[in-house]
Amino acid sequence: MATTQTKPKTPAKQAAAKSGAATGSQKEPKTLHDLLEEALKDIYSAEMQLTEALPLMAKACESEDLQDAFTNHLQQTKRHAERLEKVFNRLGIDKSEIETCKAMQGLIAEAKKIMEEFEESPVRDSALIIAAQKVEHYEIASYGSICELCDVLGHRKTGELLGRTLDEEEETDELLTDIAQEINDEACDMSEGQGEEEEEDEDET
């Protein structure tokens, strides 16, 4: 009587089998719907963290234009969070099960470090703009990906709503670039002045 030989399990398959046996069940594969939900929760956490950080960043600015930009974006960020809450209700997403967005946590920590290490000056304003644009670029990437997922999954109204947020994030990034041009010139003049003083001190010694 012929016998059939079974192929030995690979280490990866053995580990998966052991994991499934230990838990009594195997994990179901993630879907695009799961990916969309995770992305929405992540950016909601990011927006909520930003509502706490922006007042601190505005207060640390020397430039009135930059201060106004941060203050205005705070109000905009609150509206972005409200839009996300509408999306959660529409898609049946539980807002209580949201983990902290580690990426935004790190970006805000970087901004706080700038406020601690730099004295109030155009140089600190320049550094704060860099930190703020890193935040904007993270949000632009997040909302861009979310809008694409909404399009693929047929959530047209949700995609249109969050597309408005994406447009506003891009506008804020452009505004910060415009403000940076003037502030960077001031910071450069200040840095050059300090460099000349250092050269004079070296000549005297």
ZAKOL-765901 format. One line per 2 residues: number of its first residue (from 1); their letters; for each residue x, y, z of N, C-alpha, C. Coordinates in nm, 3 decimals. Example, Ala and Ser with C-alpha at 12.3 -4.5 7.8 and 13.67 -1.06 7.14 Angstrom:
2
1> as> 1.319,-0.569,0.780,1.230,-0.450,0.780,1.320,-0.330,0.780; 1.285,-0.225,0.708,1.367,-0.106,0.714,1.290,0.003,0.787
This chain:
205
1> ma> 0.084,-0.119,0.000,0.000,0.000,0.000,0.088,0.124,0.000; 0.064,0.214,-0.094,0.150,0.333,-0.108,0.118,0.432,0.002
3> tt> 0.223,0.495,0.051,0.205,0.598,0.154,0.246,0.733,0.097; 0.181,0.837,0.143,0.215,0.972,0.096,0.302,1.040,0.199
5> qt> 0.401,1.111,0.151,0.493,1.181,0.240,0.449,1.327,0.253; 0.450,1.377,0.375,0.416,1.518,0.396,0.543,1.599,0.407
7> kp> 0.539,1.719,0.350,0.655,1.807,0.356,0.672,1.861,0.497; 0.795,1.868,0.545,0.816,1.924,0.680,0.778,2.072,0.683
9> kt> 0.724,2.113,0.796,0.685,2.254,0.810,0.809,2.342,0.824; 0.801,2.460,0.763,0.910,2.558,0.779,0.905,2.615,0.919
11> pa> 1.016,2.674,0.967,1.015,2.736,1.100,0.904,2.838,1.119; 0.877,2.917,1.012,0.772,3.019,1.021,0.635,2.955,1.041
13> kq> 0.609,2.846,0.966,0.480,2.778,0.977,0.467,2.708,1.112; 0.580,2.652,1.161,0.578,2.588,1.291,0.544,2.689,1.401
15> aa> 0.604,2.810,1.390,0.578,2.914,1.489,0.433,2.958,1.484; 0.379,2.971,1.363,0.240,3.013,1.346,0.145,2.908,1.403
17> ak> 0.181,2.779,1.382,0.097,2.671,1.433,0.096,2.669,1.585; 0.215,2.690,1.644,0.226,2.693,1.789,0.146,2.810,1.847
19> sg> 0.156,2.928,1.779,0.084,3.046,1.826,-0.066,3.023,1.821; -0.112,2.963,1.712,-0.254,2.936,1.697,-0.303,2.836,1.800
21> aa> -0.219,2.735,1.828,-0.257,2.633,1.926,-0.263,2.692,2.066; -0.171,2.787,2.094,-0.165,2.846,2.228,-0.286,2.935,2.255
23> tg> -0.330,3.006,2.154,-0.443,3.098,2.172,-0.577,3.033,2.144; -0.571,2.915,2.080,-0.696,2.846,2.047,-0.756,2.894,1.918
25> sq> -0.698,2.995,1.855,-0.749,3.046,1.728,-0.637,3.121,1.656; -0.650,3.133,1.525,-0.553,3.206,1.446,-0.609,3.344,1.412
27> ke> -0.518,3.443,1.400,-0.560,3.578,1.369,-0.616,3.586,1.228; -0.721,3.662,1.215,-0.778,3.683,1.083,-0.693,3.786,1.010
29> pk> -0.676,3.770,0.880,-0.594,3.866,0.805,-0.657,4.005,0.805; -0.572,4.106,0.811,-0.618,4.246,0.809,-0.673,4.279,0.671
31> tl> -0.770,4.368,0.669,-0.830,4.413,0.544,-0.803,4.562,0.524; -0.837,4.614,0.407,-0.823,4.757,0.381,-0.913,4.838,0.474
33> hd> -1.026,4.780,0.511,-1.115,4.848,0.606,-1.044,4.864,0.742; -0.973,4.759,0.784,-0.896,4.766,0.908,-0.787,4.873,0.898
35> ll> -0.722,4.876,0.783,-0.615,4.973,0.760,-0.668,5.116,0.766; -0.783,5.137,0.706,-0.845,5.270,0.709,-0.881,5.310,0.852
37> ee> -0.939,5.217,0.926,-0.978,5.248,1.064,-0.855,5.283,1.148; -0.746,5.208,1.133,-0.624,5.235,1.209,-0.565,5.370,1.171
39> al> -0.569,5.402,1.043,-0.515,5.530,0.996,-0.597,5.647,1.050; -0.729,5.631,1.054,-0.817,5.736,1.106,-0.794,5.758,1.256
41> kd> -0.778,5.650,1.329,-0.753,5.660,1.473,-0.618,5.726,1.500; -0.520,5.690,1.418,-0.385,5.746,1.436,-0.384,5.896,1.414
43> iy> -0.447,5.942,1.306,-0.444,6.086,1.277,-0.533,6.162,1.375; -0.636,6.098,1.429,-0.718,6.164,1.531,-0.635,6.189,1.656
45> sa> -0.559,6.089,1.697,-0.469,6.106,1.812,-0.369,6.217,1.784; -0.318,6.220,1.661,-0.221,6.324,1.623,-0.283,6.463,1.634
47> em> -0.405,6.478,1.585,-0.472,6.608,1.590,-0.497,6.652,1.735; -0.539,6.559,1.820,-0.567,6.592,1.959,-0.439,6.634,2.033
49> ql> -0.330,6.567,2.003,-0.202,6.606,2.063,-0.161,6.745,2.016; -0.188,6.773,1.891,-0.149,6.901,1.832,-0.229,7.018,1.893
51> te> -0.353,6.992,1.931,-0.432,7.099,1.993,-0.371,7.143,2.126; -0.298,7.056,2.190,-0.231,7.091,2.316,-0.095,7.156,2.292
53> al> -0.029,7.120,2.182,0.106,7.170,2.154,0.107,7.308,2.088; 0.010,7.336,2.002,0.012,7.461,1.926,0.007,7.587,2.014
55> pl> -0.071,7.591,2.123,-0.066,7.711,2.208,0.074,7.736,2.266; 0.144,7.631,2.300,0.280,7.645,2.352,0.374,7.698,2.245
57> ma> 0.359,7.648,2.123,0.444,7.692,2.013,0.416,7.838,1.978; 0.288,7.877,1.980,0.252,8.016,1.950,0.311,8.110,2.055
59> ka> 0.305,8.070,2.181,0.356,8.152,2.290,0.507,8.169,2.281; 0.575,8.071,2.223,0.722,8.074,2.216,0.774,8.156,2.098
61> ce> 0.685,8.204,2.010,0.728,8.276,1.890,0.764,8.421,1.920; 0.864,8.471,1.851,0.894,8.614,1.852,0.817,8.684,1.741
63> se> 0.807,8.619,1.626,0.736,8.676,1.511,0.585,8.674,1.532; 0.521,8.788,1.513,0.376,8.795,1.526,0.307,8.717,1.414
65> dl> 0.366,8.721,1.295,0.308,8.646,1.183,0.307,8.496,1.213; 0.416,8.446,1.269,0.424,8.304,1.300,0.330,8.270,1.415
67> qd> 0.322,8.359,1.512,0.231,8.338,1.624,0.087,8.329,1.574; 0.050,8.420,1.484,-0.086,8.418,1.426,-0.110,8.290,1.347
69> af> -0.008,8.245,1.276,-0.022,8.123,1.195,-0.050,8.002,1.284; 0.023,7.992,1.395,0.002,7.881,1.488,-0.136,7.891,1.556
71> tn> -0.173,8.013,1.594,-0.303,8.033,1.660,-0.419,7.999,1.567; -0.410,8.043,1.443,-0.514,8.013,1.344,-0.520,7.863,1.314
73> hl> -0.402,7.801,1.308,-0.400,7.657,1.278,-0.455,7.576,1.395; -0.446,7.630,1.515,-0.507,7.563,1.631,-0.657,7.549,1.610
75> qq> -0.722,7.657,1.569,-0.867,7.652,1.544,-0.898,7.556,1.430; -0.812,7.557,1.330,-0.829,7.468,1.216,-0.814,7.322,1.260
77> tk> -0.717,7.297,1.346,-0.692,7.161,1.395,-0.810,7.108,1.475; -0.873,7.195,1.552,-0.993,7.154,1.626,-1.105,7.113,1.530
79> rh> -1.118,7.187,1.419,-1.219,7.150,1.319,-1.184,7.017,1.253; -1.055,6.993,1.233,-1.012,6.866,1.173,-1.050,6.749,1.263
81> ae> -1.032,6.768,1.395,-1.069,6.662,1.490,-1.219,6.639,1.488; -1.297,6.747,1.476,-1.443,6.734,1.471,-1.486,6.659,1.345
83> rl> -1.419,6.684,1.235,-1.451,6.612,1.111,-1.425,6.463,1.129; -1.315,6.430,1.194,-1.281,6.290,1.216,-1.385,6.223,1.304
85> ek> -1.436,6.295,1.403,-1.541,6.240,1.489,-1.667,6.210,1.408; -1.699,6.296,1.312,-1.813,6.271,1.223,-1.789,6.144,1.142
87> vf> -1.665,6.127,1.097,-1.629,6.007,1.019,-1.643,5.882,1.105; -1.600,5.891,1.230,-1.612,5.777,1.321,-1.759,5.736,1.336
89> nr> -1.845,5.834,1.353,-1.988,5.805,1.366,-2.044,5.744,1.239; -2.000,5.796,1.127,-2.049,5.748,0.997,-2.006,5.604,0.970
91> lg> -1.882,5.572,1.008,-1.827,5.439,0.978,-1.839,5.343,1.095; -1.896,5.388,1.207,-1.914,5.301,1.322,-1.784,5.266,1.393
93> id> -1.692,5.363,1.401,-1.563,5.340,1.465,-1.570,5.385,1.611; -1.521,5.301,1.700,-1.523,5.330,1.844,-1.406,5.422,1.879
95> ks> -1.437,5.544,1.916,-1.334,5.644,1.947,-1.260,5.613,2.077; -1.318,5.530,2.161,-1.255,5.501,2.291,-1.136,5.407,2.277
97> ei> -1.125,5.341,2.164,-1.017,5.244,2.144,-0.903,5.303,2.060; -0.862,5.424,2.094,-0.758,5.492,2.017,-0.626,5.494,2.094
99> et> -0.522,5.448,2.030,-0.389,5.450,2.090,-0.319,5.581,2.056; -0.221,5.617,2.137,-0.145,5.740,2.114,-0.062,5.729,1.986
101> ck> -0.070,5.831,1.903,0.011,5.835,1.781,0.156,5.864,1.820; 0.241,5.763,1.809,0.381,5.777,1.851,0.459,5.875,1.763
103> am> 0.422,5.879,1.636,0.492,5.969,1.543,0.471,6.114,1.584; 0.346,6.152,1.609,0.317,6.289,1.649,0.376,6.319,1.787
105> qg> 0.375,6.221,1.873,0.435,6.237,2.006,0.583,6.275,1.993; 0.652,6.209,1.902,0.793,6.239,1.880,0.816,6.376,1.818
107> li> 0.731,6.413,1.723,0.744,6.543,1.657,0.719,6.658,1.756; 0.622,6.640,1.843,0.592,6.743,1.943,0.705,6.751,2.046
109> ae> 0.760,6.638,2.082,0.874,6.637,2.175,0.992,6.715,2.116; 1.010,6.703,1.986,1.117,6.778,1.918,1.090,6.928,1.925
111> ak> 0.965,6.968,1.905,0.929,7.110,1.913,0.949,7.164,2.055; 0.914,7.084,2.156,0.932,7.126,2.295,1.080,7.141,2.330
113> ki> 1.162,7.055,2.272,1.306,7.063,2.295,1.362,7.194,2.239; 1.311,7.235,2.124,1.351,7.362,2.064,1.316,7.477,2.157
115> me> 1.195,7.474,2.212,1.151,7.582,2.301,1.237,7.589,2.428; 1.287,7.475,2.470,1.370,7.472,2.591,1.514,7.516,2.564
117> ef> 1.567,7.480,2.448,1.710,7.500,2.421,1.742,7.631,2.350; 1.643,7.692,2.281,1.666,7.815,2.208,1.605,7.934,2.281
119> ee> 1.677,8.043,2.287,1.620,8.166,2.342,1.526,8.228,2.238; 1.435,8.312,2.286,1.341,8.378,2.195,1.419,8.462,2.094
121> sp> 1.404,8.431,1.969,1.480,8.498,1.863,1.431,8.448,1.727; 1.474,8.514,1.618,1.438,8.462,1.486,1.491,8.321,1.461
123> vr> 1.603,8.287,1.527,1.658,8.152,1.510,1.563,8.048,1.569; 1.507,8.078,1.687,1.411,7.985,1.745,1.285,7.977,1.659
125> ds> 1.241,8.091,1.605,1.124,8.090,1.517,1.151,8.002,1.394; 1.271,8.013,1.340,1.307,7.932,1.225,1.303,7.783,1.260
127> al> 1.356,7.750,1.377,1.355,7.610,1.421,1.212,7.560,1.445; 1.125,7.647,1.497,0.987,7.609,1.521,0.911,7.586,1.390
129> ii> 0.945,7.665,1.289,0.883,7.644,1.157,0.923,7.508,1.101; 1.050,7.474,1.117,1.096,7.342,1.070,1.019,7.232,1.141
131> aa> 1.006,7.244,1.273,0.932,7.144,1.350,0.786,7.138,1.307; 0.726,7.255,1.284,0.585,7.260,1.244,0.563,7.200,1.106
133> qk> 0.658,7.223,1.015,0.642,7.168,0.881,0.661,7.017,0.879; 0.742,6.966,0.972,0.751,6.820,0.985,0.615,6.763,1.026
135> ve> 0.549,6.834,1.116,0.414,6.794,1.157,0.319,6.798,1.038; 0.324,6.907,0.963,0.235,6.921,0.847,0.260,6.811,0.745
137> hy> 0.385,6.779,0.721,0.416,6.676,0.621,0.365,6.539,0.666; 0.371,6.512,0.797,0.315,6.387,0.848,0.164,6.384,0.826
139> ei> 0.099,6.496,0.854,-0.046,6.502,0.839,-0.086,6.494,0.691; -0.011,6.561,0.606,-0.041,6.556,0.462,-0.029,6.413,0.411
141> as> 0.076,6.343,0.451,0.093,6.204,0.409,-0.020,6.116,0.463; -0.060,6.140,0.587,-0.166,6.060,0.648,-0.300,6.082,0.579
143> yg> -0.338,6.209,0.564,-0.467,6.238,0.502,-0.469,6.199,0.354; -0.356,6.213,0.287,-0.349,6.170,0.148,-0.374,6.021,0.134
145> si> -0.313,5.943,0.222,-0.333,5.797,0.219,-0.475,5.760,0.256; -0.531,5.829,0.355,-0.669,5.802,0.399,-0.768,5.832,0.286
147> ce> -0.748,5.943,0.218,-0.837,5.979,0.107,-0.831,5.876,-0.004; -0.713,5.823,-0.030,-0.698,5.719,-0.132,-0.771,5.592,-0.092
149> lc> -0.759,5.554,0.036,-0.830,5.436,0.085,-0.981,5.456,0.078; -1.026,5.574,0.111,-1.170,5.604,0.101,-1.219,5.589,-0.041
151> dv> -1.140,5.634,-0.136,-1.177,5.624,-0.277,-1.186,5.478,-0.320; -1.087,5.399,-0.280,-1.084,5.257,-0.318,-1.201,5.181,-0.257
153> lg> -1.234,5.216,-0.130,-1.338,5.142,-0.058,-1.479,5.197,-0.080; -1.490,5.302,-0.159,-1.622,5.355,-0.192,-1.680,5.451,-0.091
155> hr> -1.596,5.503,0.000,-1.645,5.600,0.098,-1.628,5.741,0.040; -1.709,5.773,-0.059,-1.692,5.896,-0.135,-1.709,6.021,-0.048
157> kt> -1.817,6.026,0.031,-1.843,6.145,0.113,-1.734,6.165,0.218; -1.688,6.056,0.277,-1.581,6.065,0.376,-1.453,6.115,0.311
159> ge> -1.425,6.065,0.192,-1.306,6.109,0.119,-1.312,6.257,0.086; -1.430,6.305,0.047,-1.446,6.447,0.015,-1.428,6.534,0.139
161> ll> -1.484,6.489,0.250,-1.473,6.565,0.375,-1.328,6.576,0.420; -1.257,6.464,0.420,-1.117,6.465,0.465,-1.025,6.523,0.357
163> gr> -1.074,6.528,0.234,-0.998,6.595,0.129,-0.988,6.744,0.156; -1.092,6.801,0.217,-1.087,6.943,0.257,-0.981,6.964,0.362
165> tl> -0.971,6.869,0.455,-0.866,6.878,0.557,-0.729,6.870,0.493; -0.713,6.781,0.399,-0.585,6.767,0.329,-0.547,6.898,0.261
167> de> -0.643,6.963,0.194,-0.616,7.091,0.128,-0.571,7.196,0.230; -0.635,7.198,0.346,-0.601,7.297,0.448,-0.464,7.272,0.507
169> ee> -0.425,7.146,0.522,-0.292,7.114,0.572,-0.185,7.160,0.472; -0.213,7.141,0.345,-0.119,7.183,0.240,-0.106,7.336,0.237
171> et> -0.218,7.406,0.257,-0.216,7.552,0.261,-0.135,7.602,0.380; -0.149,7.536,0.494,-0.073,7.574,0.613,0.077,7.555,0.589
173> de> 0.112,7.446,0.525,0.252,7.420,0.494,0.310,7.529,0.403; 0.233,7.570,0.304,0.277,7.677,0.213,0.290,7.810,0.287
175> ll> 0.197,7.838,0.379,0.203,7.961,0.458,0.329,7.964,0.543; 0.361,7.852,0.606,0.482,7.845,0.688,0.608,7.867,0.604
177> td> 0.607,7.818,0.483,0.721,7.841,0.392,0.737,7.989,0.362; 0.625,8.058,0.337,0.630,8.202,0.309,0.682,8.279,0.430
179> ia> 0.633,8.245,0.549,0.677,8.314,0.671,0.825,8.287,0.697; 0.869,8.167,0.666,1.008,8.127,0.691,1.107,8.212,0.612
181> qe> 1.068,8.256,0.494,1.161,8.331,0.410,1.207,8.459,0.479; 1.114,8.531,0.539,1.150,8.655,0.609,1.223,8.625,0.740
183> in> 1.173,8.527,0.814,1.234,8.494,0.942,1.376,8.441,0.924; 1.396,8.359,0.822,1.530,8.304,0.798,1.631,8.414,0.762
185> de> 1.584,8.517,0.691,1.672,8.631,0.660,1.715,8.702,0.789; 1.619,8.721,0.879,1.651,8.785,1.007,1.745,8.699,1.089
187> ac> 1.720,8.569,1.091,1.805,8.477,1.166,1.946,8.473,1.108; 1.954,8.482,0.975,2.084,8.480,0.908,2.163,8.606,0.944
189> dm> 2.096,8.723,0.942,2.163,8.849,0.977,2.214,8.844,1.121; 2.133,8.787,1.211,2.174,8.776,1.350,2.293,8.683,1.366
191> se> 2.291,8.572,1.293,2.401,8.475,1.301,2.530,8.533,1.244; 2.517,8.611,1.134,2.635,8.673,1.075,2.694,8.776,1.170
193> gq> 2.608,8.850,1.238,2.655,8.949,1.335,2.732,8.884,1.448; 2.685,8.771,1.495,2.754,8.699,1.601,2.887,8.645,1.552
195> ge> 2.889,8.602,1.426,3.014,8.551,1.369,3.119,8.658,1.358; 3.077,8.781,1.321,3.172,8.892,1.312,3.229,8.927,1.448
197> ee> 3.145,8.922,1.552,3.191,8.952,1.687,3.294,8.849,1.732; 3.271,8.722,1.698,3.365,8.617,1.735,3.498,8.636,1.665
199> ee> 3.494,8.679,1.538,3.619,8.702,1.463,3.697,8.817,1.524; 3.624,8.923,1.567,3.692,9.039,1.629,3.759,8.998,1.759
201> de> 3.693,8.914,1.838,3.751,8.867,1.963,3.877,8.784,1.938; 3.875,8.704,1.831,3.992,8.623,1.800,4.110,8.710,1.757
203> de> 4.081,8.820,1.685,4.188,8.909,1.638,4.254,8.981,1.757; 4.174,9.010,1.861,4.229,9.081,1.974,4.317,8.995,2.062
205> t> 4.295,8.862,2.059,4.374,8.775,2.146,4.509,8.741,2.085
